[in-house]
């Protein structure tokens, strides 16, 4: 479970907060709302490494392309269509 600190507490305890961030996320709030998260560098690397992966379509077989074309998003995720505005991939 992440630790939560107000901005003023974070500023007063920045060393302790950075140490804590080595083992868990530290959420920094302002006016009662989360504004920032402090993570260890290892956790940042883990998250960004899986964020995007480049795949060259020409490396795919015809069977893989057909399988991809036949896929559909599970119901309940329609809001994600907004992330595909100009790709021609909207379903």
N, C-alpha and C positions, 0 to 999 in steps of 0.2 A: 504494500500500500504506500503511495507516495506521501512524503511529508509536505505540509503546507505552512508557509510563513507569510505574514504581511510584508509589504515592501519595506516598511521601517524596521521590522524585525530582521529581514534579510540583510539590510544595510548594516545593522548593528552586529549581526552574527555571520558575516559573509564567509569567514574562514570555516566555521562549523558547518554552514550550509553547503559549501563546496565539498567538504569532507563527506557529508551525508549523501551528496549527489553521486559519490563513487559507488554506492550500494543501492540507491533508490532515487527515483525522480524527486525533485523538490519543486513544488508549485509555489509561485510567488503571486500574491494577490494584491490588488489595489482597489480600494473602496468595496471590499468584499467579493470582488470578481477575479477569477484566475486571469493573469496577464502574461506570465512567463513560466517556462519550465526549465530547470537546470538539470542537465544530464551528464553522466560521465562521457568522456570521449569514446570509450569502447561501445557504450550503448548508442551513441549518435552514429558511429560507424556501422553498427549492426542494423540500425533502422534505415539508414540511407543506402546500404548495400542491397537491401531487398526492395527498395523503393522502385527502381526502374532497372530493366534488363533489356539490352538491345538484342533483337532477334531479326535476322535478315530473312525476308520472305523467300528469297531465291534458294535458301538452304532447306526449305521445307519440301517434303514430298507431296505429290498430288493428293494422296490419301489424307495427309495431315491438313492440307488446305481445305479439302472437302469437309473434314470433321470440324474444322474451325467455322466454316460457313454455316454448318448445321447447328451450331451452338446457340443457346438463348439464355438470357439472364433469368435467374429464378424470380418468381413474382415477389413484389415488395421492394425491389431495387430500382424502380422506374426513375427515381430522382437522379440516378447516376447518368441518365441520358443527357443531362445538361452538360456533362463533362466532354461530350462528343459533338460540339456544335457544328463544326465544318468538316468533319471527316467523312461524311456520307455513310457512317456506320450506325446511325440511329435505326432502331428497329421498328 
